[in-house]
Amino acid sequence: MQSRRSDPPPASFDLGSFEDILSDFEADGASDQFEEVVDGPPDPGATAAPETRSPPLRQVAAGEISAQASIVSVDPGFYAVRPDMSESTTSDGVESGGSTEPFPGVQVTALPTEGAGSIVLRTVSSTQGPLLCKAADTVLVKVAGEAVRLMLTTYWRNAYDRPTAARITRLNGDPFDLVVGTAAPETPAPMSAARRTAPTGRPIRTEILLHIQQLGDQRFTAEGWAGRIGQRLRIEALAVRPLERLRLRDIEYKVLTPATRDSEWVSNGELCGTWGRGLPITGFAVRPAAGIRVRCDVEYEGSFFQSGVIGPCRNGEMCLPTIPGDPLAAVNIRILVGDE
């Protein structure tokens, strides 16, 4: 059951009163009232003007709205879902097509479950519609029994907004944030037919430096996977360091995180990402620097918590999980260098 109110959202949430809030949920009722307005009796001598009526249903935004849906598994507990406006155009009631459009915005939907899990949603929104379109708009979520699934759908106008995202914050237990539905990262320039062929050259020795949850900085120099597959420890930062034939500045890399989204390209063996903030890497890319791309290829895969192994990707292509926001657990990066 979902209840919606238009009261201004509170500045904070009192977990002690959350059960009281849930207990007074009521389904909102609506009654449609139609009133015919008559200006006065018709003039017998007047010539009746042709009656024009607009159709009762009209499509007013054909192809102007885009949407992105993400499905999130939510464990038992209390949560708050809000729009994450840090990288989007905040909706402040911009006029579009003669009416105020609540975009960009986020819609929260509980998906049907066959298990023992149950979910209750309470929306505190500044608008009457189903979209959360301001930073303070919130859906409070209570999950009991077993994990359930939420579908978070973000909407934006192609001509006005950048895509927004949804931020889920756990209100009880250990604090945890997850941002889903982020804007699509930049698309690398199309490669020539020759560059789409299998990479050539000989693999060189490479050091992968990872900042891993609970473990801190970890160095990997052996071929194959770097990380802790199967231990569900998220990678929070990474660096790629060639150990032979190339200089540190010859390899560039970037990451996505819930906080930084699409980072700048980093080189010189420096860590890229975050540490000490509990934010996972949720996508990454590696490429040769401009001066050596003719004789160097980089090929890489990522292993994510729920999406599994993604790749191989090459030469700056983003390695992204199939489930948005899925944390990165391990990487397999190969640098291949041809003859001078």
C-alpha positions in Angstrom: 0.0 0.0 0.0 1.3 3.4 -0.9 0.2 6.7 0.5 1.2 10.1 -0.8 1.1 13.5 0.9 2.0 16.9 -0.4 3.2 18.3 3.0 6.7 19.8 3.0 9.3 17.1 3.7 10.7 17.0 7.2 14.3 18.0 7.7 15.1 14.7 9.4 13.4 11.4 10.1 12.8 10.0 13.6 13.2 6.3 13.5 11.4 6.0 16.8 8.2 7.3 15.2 8.5 5.3 12.0 6.1 2.6 13.2 3.6 5.3 14.1 3.9 6.8 10.6 3.3 3.4 9.0 0.3 2.6 11.2 -1.8 5.5 10.0 -1.3 4.8 6.3 -4.5 5.5 4.4 -5.2 5.1 0.7 -5.9 8.5 -0.8 -9.3 8.8 -2.4 -10.1 10.9 -5.4 -13.5 12.0 -6.8 -13.8 13.6 -10.2 -16.2 16.5 -10.3 -17.3 18.1 -13.6 -19.1 21.4 -13.7 -20.6 23.0 -16.8 -20.1 26.8 -16.9 -22.9 28.7 -18.7 -22.4 32.5 -19.3 -26.1 33.2 -19.8 -29.1 32.3 -22.0 -28.4 32.1 -25.8 -29.2 35.1 -27.9 -31.9 34.1 -30.4 -30.5 36.5 -33.0 -26.9 35.5 -32.7 -25.3 33.3 -35.3 -24.0 30.2 -33.6 -20.2 29.8 -34.0 -18.9 26.5 -35.2 -18.3 24.4 -32.1 -14.7 23.3 -31.7 -13.6 20.8 -29.2 -10.2 19.6 -28.4 -9.8 15.8 -28.1 -9.9 14.5 -24.5 -6.6 12.8 -24.9 -3.5 14.4 -26.5 0.1 13.3 -26.8 2.1 16.4 -25.8 5.7 15.0 -25.4 6.4 12.6 -28.2 10.0 11.4 -28.0 10.9 14.2 -25.6 11.1 12.1 -22.5 13.7 9.5 -21.7 13.7 7.0 -18.9 16.0 4.5 -17.3 14.9 1.7 -14.9 17.0 -0.1 -12.4 16.1 -3.0 -10.1 17.6 -3.1 -6.6 17.4 -5.9 -4.1 16.7 -4.5 -0.6 17.4 -6.4 2.6 15.1 -6.0 5.7 15.4 -2.6 7.3 14.5 1.0 7.0 15.6 3.1 4.0 15.1 6.5 2.4 15.0 7.0 -1.4 15.7 10.5 -2.8 16.7 12.0 -6.1 20.4 12.5 -6.4 20.7 15.9 -8.0 24.5 16.3 -7.7 25.1 15.7 -11.4 21.7 16.6 -12.9 19.7 19.7 -13.8 17.5 20.2 -10.7 13.8 20.6 -11.5 12.6 24.0 -10.3 9.3 24.1 -12.3 10.7 24.9 -15.7 7.9 25.7 -18.1 7.7 23.2 -21.0 4.8 23.0 -23.4 2.7 25.4 -21.4 2.8 23.4 -18.2 5.1 22.8 -15.3 7.0 19.6 -15.8 8.4 17.6 -12.8 11.6 16.6 -14.6 14.1 15.3 -14.0 12.5 12.9 -11.5 12.5 9.5 -9.9 9.7 7.0 -9.4 9.8 4.2 -6.8 7.9 1.0 -7.4 7.8 -2.2 -5.3 7.9 -5.3 -7.5 5.7 -8.3 -6.7 7.4 -10.9 -4.5 6.6 -14.6 -4.0 8.7 -15.0 -0.8 8.2 -14.0 2.8 9.3 -10.4 2.3 7.0 -7.5 2.8 7.4 -3.8 2.0 5.7 -0.6 2.9 6.3 2.7 1.2 5.6 6.2 2.5 6.1 9.2 0.1 6.9 12.7 1.4 6.9 14.8 -1.8 6.6 18.4 -2.7 4.4 17.6 -5.7 1.1 15.7 -6.2 2.5 13.5 -8.9 4.4 10.2 -8.6 7.8 11.6 -9.3 10.4 12.7 -6.8 11.8 15.8 -8.5 13.4 17.9 -5.7 16.4 17.0 -3.5 14.2 16.8 -0.4 11.5 14.6 -1.9 11.7 11.2 -0.2 10.2 7.7 -0.2 10.5 6.0 3.2 10.8 2.2 2.8 10.3 -0.5 5.4 11.2 -4.0 4.4 10.5 -7.0 6.7 11.0 -10.8 6.5 13.1 -11.3 3.4 14.8 -9.1 0.8 12.4 -7.6 -1.7 13.0 -5.8 -5.0 12.4 -2.1 -5.8 12.3 -0.7 -9.3 13.7 2.8 -9.5 12.8 4.7 -12.7 14.4 8.0 -13.6 12.9 10.4 -16.2 14.3 13.4 -17.9 13.6 15.7 -20.8 16.0 15.3 -23.6 16.2 18.9 -24.5 16.4 20.4 -21.0 17.9 18.0 -18.4 20.8 15.7 -17.8 19.7 12.3 -16.4 19.3 12.2 -12.6 19.8 9.3 -10.3 18.2 7.8 -7.2 20.1 7.6 -3.9 19.1 4.9 -1.4 20.2 5.4 2.2 19.9 2.9 5.0 18.4 4.5 8.1 19.1 1.7 10.6 22.1 -0.5 11.2 25.5 0.3 9.5 25.2 3.4 7.3 25.2 2.6 3.6 24.4 4.6 0.4 23.7 3.3 -3.1 23.3 5.5 -6.1 21.5 3.9 -9.1 20.4 5.1 -12.5 23.4 7.3 -13.1 23.9 9.1 -16.4 25.4 7.1 -19.2 29.2 7.7 -19.3 30.8 9.3 -22.3 31.0 7.1 -25.4 34.5 6.6 -26.7 35.2 7.6 -30.2 34.5 4.7 -32.7 37.6 2.6 -33.4 38.8 2.0 -36.9 38.3 -1.5 -38.4 41.9 -2.3 -37.7 41.5 -1.4 -34.0 38.5 -3.7 -33.6 40.6 -6.7 -34.5 42.1 -8.9 -31.9 44.8 -7.1 -29.9 48.4 -7.7 -31.1 51.7 -7.5 -29.3 53.2 -9.2 -26.3 51.8 -8.8 -22.8 54.0 -6.9 -20.5 54.4 -7.2 -16.7 52.0 -4.9 -15.0 51.3 -4.0 -11.4 47.6 -3.4 -10.4 47.2 -1.4 -7.2 43.7 -1.7 -5.6 42.3 0.0 -2.5 39.9 -2.8 -1.2 37.2 -2.6 1.5 38.6 -3.5 4.9 42.0 -4.5 3.4 43.4 -1.1 2.3 46.0 -0.9 -0.5 46.8 -4.3 -2.2 49.3 -4.8 -5.0 49.0 -7.5 -7.6 51.8 -8.3 -10.1 50.8 -11.8 -11.3 48.9 -12.4 -14.5 45.2 -12.9 -14.2 42.6 -11.5 -11.7 43.5 -8.8 -9.2 41.0 -8.5 -6.3 39.2 -10.8 -3.8 36.6 -12.7 -5.9 34.0 -14.4 -3.8 34.7 -12.4 -0.6 32.3 -9.6 -1.5 34.9 -6.9 -0.7 34.4 -3.9 -3.0 37.2 -2.1 -4.8 37.2 1.6 -4.0 40.2 2.8 -6.0 42.6 1.4 -8.6 45.9 2.2 -10.4 47.5 0.6 -13.4 51.4 0.6 -13.5 53.3 -0.9 -16.4 56.6 -2.4 -15.1 58.5 -2.7 -18.4 58.7 -1.1 -21.9 56.3 1.7 -21.1 56.4 4.7 -18.8 53.8 5.2 -16.1 52.3 8.1 -18.0 51.7 5.9 -21.0 48.6 4.2 -19.4 45.5 6.1 -18.5 42.5 4.9 -16.6 39.2 6.3 -15.1 36.5 4.9 -12.8 32.8 5.4 -11.9 31.6 5.6 -8.3 28.3 6.6 -6.7 29.9 10.0 -5.7 32.2 10.9 -8.6 30.3 9.4 -11.5 32.6 9.7 -14.4 36.1 10.6 -13.2 38.9 12.3 -15.2 41.5 10.2 -16.9 44.4 9.5 -14.5 47.9 8.3 -15.2 51.4 8.1 -13.6 50.4 5.2 -11.5 48.2 7.3 -9.2 45.2 5.9 -7.5 41.8 6.8 -9.1 38.6 6.5 -7.0 38.0 7.1 -3.3 39.2 5.6 -0.1 38.0 6.0 3.5 34.5 6.8 2.3 33.0 3.3 1.7 32.2 4.0 -2.0 32.6 1.2 -4.5 33.9 1.5 -8.0 30.9 0.7 -10.3 32.7 0.9 -13.7 36.2 1.5 -15.1 38.2 1.9 -18.3 41.8 1.7 -19.3 43.6 3.0 -22.4 47.0 3.7 -23.9 48.1 7.4 -23.9 47.7 9.2 -27.3 51.4 8.9 -28.2 51.6 5.0 -28.1 48.1 3.9 -29.3 49.5 2.7 -32.6 51.7 0.0 -31.0 49.8 -0.7 -27.7 46.5 -2.3 -26.8 44.8 -2.6 -23.4 42.3 -5.4 -22.8 40.4 -5.7 -19.5 37.5 -7.4 -17.7 35.7 -6.6 -14.4 34.0 -9.0 -12.0 31.0 -7.4 -10.2 29.1 -8.6 -7.1 25.9 -9.4 -8.9 26.5 -8.9 -12.6 29.5 -11.3 -12.7 32.3 -11.0 -15.3 31.9 -8.2 -17.8 34.2 -7.9 -20.8 36.7 -8.1 -22.3 36.7 -4.4 -23.1 39.5 -2.5 -24.9 41.3 0.8 -25.2 39.0 3.1 -23.2 35.7 1.3 -23.5 33.7 1.6 -20.2 33.5 -1.8 -18.4 30.0 -1.5 -16.8 27.9 -4.0 -14.8 24.6 -5.1 -16.1 23.0 -3.9 -12.8 23.7 -0.2 -12.3 25.6 0.6 -9.1 26.9 -3.0 -8.8 30.2 -2.9 -6.9 33.4 -4.0 -8.6 35.2 -7.0 -6.9 38.1 -7.8 -9.2 39.8 -6.8 -12.4 41.8 -8.6 -15.1 43.9 -6.1 -17.1 46.4 -6.9 -19.8 48.7 -4.4 -21.6 50.0 -5.6 -25.0 52.9 -3.8 -26.7 54.0 -4.4 -30.2 57.5 -3.8 -31.8 58.8 -0.3 -32.0 
